[in-house]
Amino acid sequence: MDVAIVGATGDIGRQLCTQLVERQVVPSTSRLQLVGREDGPSARAAHGLRTDLVDAYDEVAPLIDVALHPDELVADVVVVAAGRTLVPRRSADRNELAAHNVEVFRAYADALARNGSGHEVVIVVSNPVELGVAVFAERLGRHRVIGMGAWLDTLRFRREIALSLGVRRQQVTGFVTGQHGTEIVPLWSTVRVHGMDADELATRLAQLRGPRTMATFPAELQDVKGRLLATAETDTHAAFRLIDGCPPDVRAAMRPWLTQMSGAKTATATASATVDLVDTVLDGRDIVVAGQVRLDGEHKLSTVVGVPVVLTPSGWTKVILDELAEDEEARLTEAAERIDEGLRPWTSA
Ligand SMILES: NC(=O)c1ccc[n+]([C@@H]2O[C@H](COP(=O)([O-])OP(=O)(O)OC[C@H]3O[C@@H](n4cnc5c(N)ncnc54)[C@H](O)[C@@H]3O)[C@@H](O)[C@H]2O)c1
């Protein structure tokens, strides 16, 4: 199966190409398409990136080609990583970002609807990821489109829980739902740790979480964000230390925010989580991941929101979400309402 990276020469796009080839997720018998735009600097850089990848990985590299127009996009799995980035310091960004990136989403979604095989699976990386999913799902059908933000949020939450418990991330399961970024809804009720029985797990998680609930989570994040803004300006190291002292769910939301603000960006982790999803689609097995998908009544929700789903080679098939704790359910419903409101100006549904 072939893979295309829209926005291949961006920070995430480059990481994606490197990891896909280095991890041999796209085998040497398949094709990797680097998609740039003919009227931007990526037109030149895409050819250079192709050469650089072949130089580095000739023994294992797939066939790599360059496309510079949406109508040239051809692949079984299309990763959308093109467009502008959110700048964490500025507050009015989300609408501005949406106004710009919606045009990128529409251009590629329309081209795929026009020229595609009807079976491509689209993985949206670009922000606002919920908007990207909405635009592609509207044109291609909702089951063929998944956003990767909820998977990245999930991996971060698992890592923070693992760190606090002194175990490895791969021993921890559990999911993050809601809106990608600092509006996440971490589901403590779904956390399981391999090798820990139910009683021990309940005790350890209660110690970690304390009396806090999802009802107070947004206020906690606001408070930490304020303290980080005051500290990070002069001392980034101290700001990261401040995060170290927070509970795992707060760390899962705020550490990436500070990372982005520090100028380092989050390209490596974002690409790695995306490659997981590409790998799952190419692998041919049905695997449960978290992703932003357009729901149509599942879990009583009808908008684009991050939830655990079964991912297969033809897209996502079903939502895997039992009844949640009351505070989680309420927060997820709120997040879905807020997302829906944000999508309304840009979508016809
Ligand atoms: N979902 C997540 O977890 C997550 C995490 C981090 C970043 N992001 C998002 O991913 C996107 C890319 O981030 P980045 O850091 O790589 O940005 P970047 O600025 O480094 O790269 C963006 C790339 O998009 C290209 N581009 C823009 N318009 C295009 C078009 N019409 N066709 C083809 N290419 C086009 C640019 O040439 C550039 O190469 C942003 O929207 C960012 O907010 C998502």
The ligand as an ORCA input file, in Angstrom:
! r2SCAN-3c Opt
* xyz 0 1
  N      -2.416     16.773     15.700
  C      -1.334     17.002     16.450
  O      -1.098     16.342     17.468
  C      -0.365     18.065     16.026
  C       0.825     18.277     16.747
  C       1.683     19.256     16.321
  C       1.354     20.015     15.196
  N       0.198     19.794     14.519
  C      -0.186     20.559     13.323
  O       0.455     20.025     12.163
  C       0.561     21.043     11.148
  C       1.973     21.088     10.590
  O       2.874     21.490     11.625
  P       4.444     21.743     11.312
  O       5.053     22.031     12.611
  O       4.986     20.646     10.464
  O       4.330     23.078     10.442
  P       5.410     23.635      9.390
  O       5.102     25.092      9.236
  O       6.768     23.233      9.757
  O       5.020     22.875      8.036
  C       3.833     23.096      7.345
  C       4.052     22.642      5.919
  O       2.807     22.720      5.215
  C       3.126     23.111      3.893
  N       1.905     23.596      3.239
  C       1.157     24.670      3.569
  N       0.101     24.765      2.725
  C       0.207     23.699      1.873
  C      -0.565     23.209      0.782
  N      -1.678     23.867      0.388
  N      -0.171     22.086      0.151
  C       0.943     21.412      0.540
  N       1.716     21.831      1.549
  C       1.359     22.952      2.192
  C       4.203     24.172      4.067
  O       4.924     24.362      2.853
  C       5.059     23.518      5.138
  O       6.034     22.681      4.530
  C       0.106     22.343     11.833
  O      -1.238     22.605     11.500
  C       0.225     22.020     13.322
  O      -0.629     22.806     14.113
  C      -0.646     18.830     14.913
*
